[in-house]
Amino acid sequence: MDMSVANPSLVSLSVAERVIVPLDVSSERAAIALIEQLPQVIFWKVGLELFVSSGSGILAALKERQKRIFLDLKFHDIPNTVAGACGAAARYGIDLVTLHATNGKEALQAAQQAAAAGAVEAGYPTPKLLAITLLTSLTARSLAFELKIPLELPEYVLHMALLAQENGLAGAVCSPQEVEQLRQACGDNFLLVCPGVRPTWADANDQRRTITPTAALKAGADYLVIGRPITAATDPVAAFERICEELATVA
């Protein structure tokens, strides 16, 4: 089943707009150098290391260049704190922001309300909140023996995604190996963002639950987060263009 355009709101997007490239560097200077090196990239991810080292300056730099922003800080705390963080994040005019589904019902609802209020206050559209279901570096063995969670991995990920959907979140972050199951269960209007996507010609690195970009898109992913196969390539521009060409055959 070809789910490459499952979400109606994404039909008008180009392939390049559905590839999110992480700014996995340790300084704003290095991040801007990467952004300038890859002008073709429309959507960038800002994670913990860069945000902690550079603060909100990198978000302003991306907005100035009319880029889309995925703020991947994976908030996890008590409801009041998570809500405050999501409200503050929304004031930067970002597009996507992450928080752990394991925050629980109260925190997920409060976060959504705070994000909407923060965006209105700053004059931006409300960012889409994405729930982290299970980090892609974790395996079924990690879930069972390290975290002591008795559910099978696919069942646990599905539970987390449904919890997020039931409490008003726009979507979830999941391994591409679980995306088809989540698409069928959550429907077409629930955003699914897949990190850990690796082309056949790239190293898997520390990702454990991964498939190729074309397979992830066919399975129903809306956005693909692809980092080192692009940013660590000898020619990052060529690597990005190669991925887009491969995806164009299924999008």
MARGU-841171 format. One record per residue (C-alpha): z, x, y; residue in one letter. Coordinates in steps of 0.001 Angstrom, whole numbers, padded with zeros to 6 digits, always signed. Layout:
<pts>
ZXYA ...
</pts>
This chain:
<pts>
+000000+000000+000000M -001069+001468+003360D +001772+000990+005843M +000415+003428+008445S +000395+000754+011181V +003250-001399+009873A +004929-001787+013276N +002709-003907+015585P +004121-002217+018705S +002702+001140+017576L -000887+000092+016913V -002043+001334+020320S -000421+004750+019956L -002493+007826+019221S -001610+010044+016268V -000301+012694+018672A +002168+010185+020144E +003674+009562+016710R +004501+013238+016081V +007826+014296+017608I +008310+018054+017974V +011894+019397+018143P +012887+021780+020903L +015054+023759+018501D +015717+026653+020861V +018903+027856+022536S +018009+027840+026230S +016196+025744+028803E +013916+028674+029583R +012815+028959+025953A +012355+025182+025759A +010134+025063+028823I +008092+027971+027488A +007490+025994+024281L +006589+022846+026214I +004075+024802+028280E +002669+026429+025142Q +002037+023014+023580L +000751+020726+026358P -000825+018470+023700Q +002631+017369+022520V +003702+014088+024114I +007023+013444+022371F +009797+016067+022235W +013191+016026+020524K +016252+017498+022222V +019053+018252+019783G +022610+019491+019899L +022034+023221+020381E +019687+022867+023344L +021624+020065+025018F +024934+021899+024721V +023437+025139+026038S +021327+023715+028862S +022834+020341+029728G +020733+017536+031127S +018375+019889+032954G +015974+019923+030028I +015744+016126+030135L +014801+016273+033809A +012192+018936+033039A +010636+016729+030372L +010621+013675+032648K +008913+015700+035380E +006147+016511+032893R +005862+012845+031874Q +006924+013553+028305K +008712+011147+025990R +012215+012136+024905I +014088+011755+021632F +017721+012663+022368L +019050+013504+018929D +022781+014042+019444L +023966+011912+016492K +026975+010381+018237F +029913+009746+015914H +033292+008732+017316D +035481+005734+018081I +033625+002697+019492P +034640+003208+023117N +033533+006842+023112T +030250+006146+021347V +029489+003331+023778A +030241+005561+026755G +027983+008295+025397A +025084+005890+024783C +025473+004374+028224G +025408+007819+029816A +022390+008870+027745A +020454+005771+028820A +020763+006801+032459R +018505+009810+031808Y +015502+007617+031022G +015180+008775+027426I +013168+006882+024798D +015188+007311+021589L +018802+008277+020912V +020701+008683+017643T +024150+007710+016421L +025565+007608+012916H +025505+004267+011108A +028907+005263+009724T +030376+004585+013181N +030682+001019+011899G +029842-002454+013181K +032000-002484+016312E +030697+000850+017567A +027049-000004+016854L +027296-003239+018826Q +029148-001602+021706A +026638+001246+021831A +023701-001161+022116Q +025358-003093+024940Q +026311+000081+026804A +022829+001574+026478A +021264-001568+027931A +023723-001591+030840A +023257+002119+031554G +019490+001815+031590A +019559-001135+033983V +021906+000757+036274E +019523+003727+036423A +016352+001639+036615G +014940+002667+033244Y +013918+000698+030149P +016638+000505+027512T +016287+003385+025041P +015895+002513+021387K +019023+003326+019404L +018433+004824+015965L +021022+004957+013223A +021407+008077+011129I +021472+006852+007536T +022024+010148+005711L +021148+013647+006864L +017994+014917+005174T +019746+018149+004180S +022005+016157+001838L +021085+015282-001738T +022262+012720-004283A +024569+015406-005668R +026036+016025-002190S +026644+012311-001767L +028409+011979-005105A +030340+015234-005459F +030974+016389-001875E +031287+013099+000009L +032636+011127-002989K +030448+008107-002249I +029855+006156-005481P +026558+004526-004453L +023212+005937-005533E +021464+007694-002651L +018684+005091-002093P +021241+002258-002204E +023483+004032+000321Y +020624+004728+002740V +019466+001115+002523L +022985-000148+003208H +023255+002038+006307M +019861+000895+007624A +020671-002785+007089L +024043-002319+008798L +022231-000895+011819A +019645-003666+011865Q +022240-006415+011513E +024075-005048+014540N +021144-004892+016914G +019865-001322+016625L +016138-000750+017017A +015727+001454+013971G +016956+004240+011767A +016367+007862+010909V +015728+008407+007226C +014180+010803+004769S +010491+010121+004170P +011405+009638+000520Q +013334+006471+001453E +010986+005110+004100V +008935+002799+001874E +012070+001095+000556Q +013449+000643+004077L +010149-000660+005419R +010035-003342+002741Q +013673-004322+003279A +013867-004133+007085C +010429-005448+008016G +007718-004279+010360D +009641-004374+013651N +012404-001950+012631F +011584+001592+013775L +011708+004260+011093L +011784+007886+012196V +011393+010570+009547C +012534+014173+009948P +012113+016694+007180G +008364+016102+006999V +006466+019132+005753R +002702+019686+005311P +001679+021185+001976T +000868+024445+003751W +004356+024851+005301A +007711+026023+003906D +010347+023342+003184A +013124+025509+004718N +016515+023697+004497D +015069+020207+004054Q +015726+018744+000606R +014249+015235+000652R +010793+015773+002076T +007158+014716+001652I +003922+015396+003527T +003132+013834+006934P +000259+011750+005563T +002392+010427+002710A +005211+009533+005126A +002836+007647+007397L +001324+005762+004470K +004820+004852+003258A +005622+003156+006567G +007078+005775+008928A +006633+005023+012631D +007380+008507+013954Y +007405+011886+012222L +009659+014725+013354V +007865+017976+012563I +009379+021211+013804G +009018+024614+012202R +005576+024010+010665P +004424+023800+014299I +006853+025826+016404T +007220+028726+013949A +003505+028931+013173A +001489+031968+014187T -000636+029589+016272D +001485+026513+017191P -001404+024748+018936V -003624+025073+015880A -000801+023892+013604A -000164+020793+015734F -003860+019977+015867E -004194+020460+012092R -001368+017991+011467I -002893+015440+013849C -006276+015794+012130E -004657+015175+008743E -002786+012118+010046L -005916+010689+011658A -007341+010103+008190T -004654+007487+007453V -003524+006161+010857A 
</pts>
